[in-house]
Amino acid sequence: MSAALLVRALRDPASVAALDADGWNALIAAARAERLIGTLALRIGEQPVPQAVRPILADARLDAEREARQALWEADRAAAALAPLGVRTVLLKGTAYAAAGLAAGQGRFIGDLDILVPRGAMAEVERALLAAGWEWVKEDAYDDAYYRQWMHELPPLIHRDRDRMIDVHHTVLPLTARQTPDAAAMIADAVPLAGGLCILSAEDRVCHAAAHLLADGDLAGGLRNLWDIHCLLEEADSRALDRRAALHGLSSHVRQARRIAAALYGTGAWLTPWDRIVAARLLARDGWGRERRKLLVFAFYLRSHWLRMPPLMLARHLWTKWRKGYRPA
């Protein structure tokens, strides 16, 4: 299992010394598939590796540095576009980690720019971004209406010149989700950074990461999200985290994230039967980095939709998407 090799290498970088050629192929395939190749390269550092592996790890470190620069520049451009509004703007996920110099951002590949703003400011934020060169990615009327009525964010936008996407959130889970985190409290308690932007507090960063991993998605690429949580937990106060998770209705998700992160990346932890199923989904990759256990993967895909919306709404949504030609990978 290539994913298990990746987890072991991140937890104990010295373990790579025992790998043969097939082991290295599996490790690199999993790291690329999980977008953890930059993190792996930094964790391995200057340890001896086979000659053929050195340029791969060196390129990964350079790619991660480039992505961080691009992400921070995109955040700067968004801050400039929104500055006249006086709206508190909170960076989320990878860009936030890079901007604050957090351990979770070291070597992390960063995709879209994710920001959190007050729900009441969404209309003016949307107008300001459109005026500054961002354009709609989705032109489908059903998708646009679905995002605006039920989701926790605007439909995605992409900049016409820089080809970089931005996701504008007003909370951290869909409005139809079973949990309703207190987005206003997250924004109010966010930590200011230079340049007019903020990041979530240490405890809210863990809550958001746990919600994103366990209460929203299908766990695809979840080993990177779990690594984020492993790193973020080191910066959060345990008692304050418990209080914050309770405020957001995420106590069970945060506890589970703690257990699984400790079991895979830490010193070990007792896992419940459900934890073991989640861990099996996270580790479902073969020696080529491809997803295996297709039935388990599909079950989590269905679960992700079940978590997001009530049964009748889910059935109507899936039927509509199916008629439009969408098929899960």
C-alpha positions, -999 to +999 in steps of 0.1 A: +000+000+000+017+032-012-004+054+011+009+035+041+045+041+029+038+078+026+023+080+061+053+062+076+078+084+057+061+116+070+059+103+105+095+089+104+116+103+075+145+079+084+123+050+074+130+058+037+165+043+041+150+008+039+132+014+006+141-005-025+133+008-061+097-005-060+092+011-026+105+045-038+082+043-068+052+036-046+061+063-021+066+090-048+034+080-066+014+083-034+030+116-025+021+130-058-014+117-058-020+131-023-002+164-032+022+158-004+054+155-025+066+189-014+060+181+023+077+148+019+107+164+003+111+188+031+106+161+057+133+139+041+157+169+039+193+160+035+190+124+043+207+100+018+184+090-010+190+072-043+206+093-071+174+090-092+152+103-064+173+135-057+160+156-086+124+145-080+126+158-044+145+189-054+119+198-080+091+192-055+107+217-030+110+243-058+074+237-070+061+241-034+080+274-030+067+286-063+031+277-054+035+295-021+047+327-038+018+325-063-007+319-035+006+348-014+005+371-044-030+361-052-040+368-016-023+403-019-043+410-051-076+400-034-068+421-004-061+451-027-095+445-045-114+443-012-096+470+008-120+498-001-149+478+014-134+477+049-146+441+051-127+417+074-112+391+051-099+358+066-075+336+046-083+298+048-064+266+042-030+265+025-027+302+018-034+310+054-007+285+066+018+300+042+010+336+050+014+329+088+045+307+084+028+277+100+042+242+100+012+231+080+023+253+052+058+240+048+061+223+015+024+224+010+010+226-025-016+253-026-045+253-051-073+278-050-074+309-028-100+305-001-113+334+019-140+339+045-160+371+048-192+380+066-223+367+049-238+402+048-209+414+028-210+387+001-228+409-026-203+438-023-173+414-022-186+397-053-189+430-072-155+441-061-138+409-073-157+410-106-145+446-111-109+435-103-108+409-131-123+377-116-148+359-137-173+330-132-161+295-137-196+279-138-220+293-163-247+267-156-278+282-142-286+252-120-251+252-105-252+290-099-285+288-081-274+258-061-243+276-048-262+307-039-291+291-022-275+261-004-237+263-003-213+280+020-196+300-007-201+318-040-197+299-072-160+297-080-143+326-097-111+326-118-089+356-127-090+364-164-053+373-165-036+351-138-058+320-143-060+316-105-092+306-087-108+321-056-135+306-034-154+332-013-169+316+018-194+331+042-192+300+065-172+267+065-198+241+058-228+241+034-260+256+048-277+222+044-251+204+065-260+189+099-234+211+117-236+249+117-203+263+128-204+299+141-188+317+112-193+351+128-173+340+158-146+326+136-143+360+118-145+380+150-117+360+167-095+358+136-058+369+140-047+399+119-018+396+095+001+423+077-016+436+045-051+438+059-058+401+059-065+377+088-062+340+096-084+319+119-073+314+155-052+284+162-083+265+176-106+275+148-080+264+122-082+229+137-120+230+138-122+241+101-097+215+090-116+187+108-149+199+094-135+200+059-121+165+062-148+147+081-181+167+079-181+178+042-160+159+017-155+123+005-119+121+019-103+122-015-068+135-009-075+133+028-040+124+039-029+160+031-058+174+052-049+150+080-013+162+079-026+198+082-045+187+113-015+169+127+006+201+124-022+225+135-029+205+166+006+213+178-002+251+178-036+248+194-044+248+232-062+215+240-088+229+264-095+260+243-099+236+213-125+216+232-145+247+240-142+260+204-152+227+189-183+226+212-192+262+201-191+251+164-209+218+169-178+200+158-167+182+190-171+147+176-153+155+144-124+172+162-120+143+186-120+118+156-095+139+137-072+140+168-074+102+171-067+094+135-040+120+132-023+105+162-027+070+149-013+077+115+012+106+120+018+107+157+027+082+185-004+061+181-040+062+194-069+039+201-093+039+172-130+031+171-144+008+144-156+039+125-122+055+128-107+024+112-131+026+083-122+063+078-085+054+080-090+026+054-105+052+030-076+076+036-051+048+028-069+034-002-041+037-028-022+010-046+015+009-055+009+032-085-008+058-064-042+049-078-073+048-057-083+012-048-112-002-028-136+013-053-167+003-034-154+020-002-144+051-022-179+053-038-196+048-004-177+079+009-187+098-022-223+091-014-217+099+022-203+133+014-236+142-003-257+126+024-239+149+050-245+179+029-283+177+023-315+160+034-325+128+016-351+143-008-329+172-017-300+148-022-320+126-046-332+156-066-297+170-068-280+137-079-308+131-104-303+166-119-265+162-121-269+127-136-292+141-163-267+168-171-240+141-177-220+144-144-204+111-133-182+107-102-147+097-111 
